Amino acid sequence: MGLKFFLFVGLGGGIGSVCRAILAHLLSGQTLLATVLANLGGAFLIGFLAKWGTNFGSGEVFRAFWIVGICGGFTTFSTFGMDLYGLLQRGSWMWGLFYIIANFMGTLLLIWIGFRTAHLTFS
């Protein structure tokens, strides 16, 4: 990994973070929903791009910009953790469990759906 890799990670990360901030702004007052949508949308995109990249031989720069940068900047595990902590502090155990399932199982499902979508689209 050279300097070019890290520059593309930084550029993609900046774009992903701005997109995440826009989503949070559009859903202001709905922080839990914004976090779930960011994580699920990013998961779909990662699955799609990972499959697309294997089909078209995309290289290190593609992965740096799109997967590590944009998707990494857009998704947010730390916000998920803070949101979950807040739910548990308020005694909302059922919502907390639902939030965990929506984030973890949802991201796995959407990575698979993104992968399958790319496979069907480009095969």
Secondary structure, DSSP 8 states (H G I E B T S, - for coil): --HHHHHHHHHHHHHHHHHHHHHHHHTTT-HHHHHHHHHHHHHHHHHHHHHHHHHHT--HHHIIIIIIIIIHHH--HHHHHHHHHHHHHTT-HHHHHHHHHHHHHHHHHHHHHHHHHHHHHH-
